[in-house]
Amino acid sequence: MSKEPIQKEQTIEEMIAEMQALEQESLLLHTRADEVRGRIRERLASLDVSLGGAVKRARRSVSKERKTGMVDAVLAFAAERDEFTAADVSKAADATAQQTSSALSALVKRGLVDRFARGRYRITDAGRKPAE
């Protein structure tokens, strides 16, 4: 004697009610999934903003280090000469004209190098002290 599962016959109304309940559950799950996706997008956007800021800060730091290195190179170069040109510095430091110009501008502003003619510079007494 085998026991077969008893199958319950459903009426059409019961089937409709079950489908409606499943549709409501599905709608709730989709709504919940949309909320979670929205929160994930917000979090990713905030991470992107913070990472973007961190990348900018890192780039500025690297740029500042390069500029500082170039400034030191210009001071060392200038300490060995009475006068020099921006082209001389670029060639000796193997730097671009923009890098050289930025470094020389910083040094002129600090009073470490004097620009006495267009493209011509000489180290000041104040500039000789850090270079030594």
N, C-alpha and C positions, 0 to 999 in steps of 0.2 A: 504494500500500500504506500504509494508515494504521495507526498504532500506537495501539491501544486500551490503556488501563491494565489491568493484570492485577489482577483482584480476588481477594483471598484469602478463601477460605471459612473461616469460623470455626466451630469446634465449639461446642456449648452450654457445655461446660466453660470454654472460652477466654472466651466472652462473660460467663459468671458471674464468672470471675476478674477480667476487665477492669472489670466493674461494682463488684466489691468494692474494687478498687484506687481507683476513682473515688470511692466512698463514703468510704473512708479519707481520701483527699485532701480531700474536701469537709468531713469532720469536723475535720481539722486546720486548714483555713482558717477554719471557724466558731469553733474554739477560739481561734485566733490573733486573730480579729476581736473576740471577747469580751474577750480580754486587753487589746487596744488600747483598746476602749471603756471598760474599767475604769480604765486609766491616764488616759485623757482625762477621765473623770468626777472622778478624784482631783485632777487638775491644775486643773480648773475649780473644784472645791470650794476648793482652796487659794487660787486667785486670788480667788474670791468673798470668802473670809475676809480676805485682804490688802486687797482693794478696800474691803470693809466697814470695816476699821480705818482706812484712809486717808480714807474719807468721814466717819467719826466725828471724826477729828482735824481735818479741814477745817471741819466744822460747829462744833467747839469753838473753833477759831481765829477763825472769823467771829463767833461769839457773844462771844468775849473782846474782839474789836475793837469790836463794837457796845457792849459794856458799858464799855470804856475810853472810847469817844466820849461815852457818856452821863455817865460820871463827870466828864469834862472839862466837859461842858455844865452839869452841876449846880454844879460849883465856880465856873464863870464867872457863873452866875446868882446863886449865893449871895454872891459877892464884892460884888455891887451892893446888897445888902440887909442890914438888921440881923437880921431873922428872916424865915422863909418856911415855907410848908406844902408837903407833898408834891404837893398838887393844883396849887399855883402852878407848881412845877417841871414837872409833867406837861403843863400847858397851854402854858407857855413853850417847852418842848423838843419839843412835839407828840409825846409819848411815852405809852406805856401805863402804867397804874398799876404793873404788875409790873416794867417796865423802871425806872421811877422808884424803886420800893421797893428793887430790887436795887442800884442805884447808890447810894442813900442809905445802905443797910446797909453797903456796902463803905467808904463815906466815914466812917461812924461808927466802924467797926472800926479804921480807920487813924488815927482821932483828928483828921480834917480837918473834920468837921462834928459838932456836938453836938445831940443830941435832948433838948430840955428839957421837952417835953410831948408827949402823943400826937399824932403828925402834925405837930409843930412843931419846926423846926430852926433853927440859926444856925451860921454858919461860925466855926471856931476860928482862932486866930492861925497855927497850923500850916497850916491850910487856905488862908489868905490868901496865903501865900508861893508855893505852886504856881500859884495863880490869877493872880498878878500877872505 
